[in-house]
Amino acid sequence: KLTISEPCNAYDFGQLMNAVNASKDKAACADLLSITDPKRLPMLLSNKLEGEIFSIFIQSLELYVLGKDPGLVYQHLFYLSKAERFKVVLALLSKDEKEQVHHLLDLLSENQSHQYSPEDLDSLKRVYEL
């Protein structure tokens, strides 16, 4: 099992994400996202956002974070959309990957939180081109 600690900079975050991605450890990814301030996500990702990382983020958020903190899931999705290369990665998503994002946003609709409104979710769906 990977040991996850809060990354201080983009290099540390990248090293953790490489380890998470290599092992496909969605629980470790969820741990990482749970201790990472969503506002720091674009800076921590730097220009390293890729399809595989995007996909493991979405799966980890759905499987391990949504049930505990839907507001955190919304915040991560919101700030993920501000990352460099987001539009490129979005354009290259497969139909299944787009469906995963759509499903996660639908689940957020069902798990209302005071941290986001239905309008916020509609806006996020447009950003994710759903």
Secondary structure, DSSP 8 states (H G I E B T S, - for coil): -------SSHHHHHHHHHHHHHHT-HHHHHHHHHHS-GGGHHHHHTT---HHHHHHHHHHIIIIITTT-HHHHHHHHHHHTTSTTHHHHHHT--HHHHHHHHHHHHHHHHS-BTTB-HHHHHHHHHHTT-
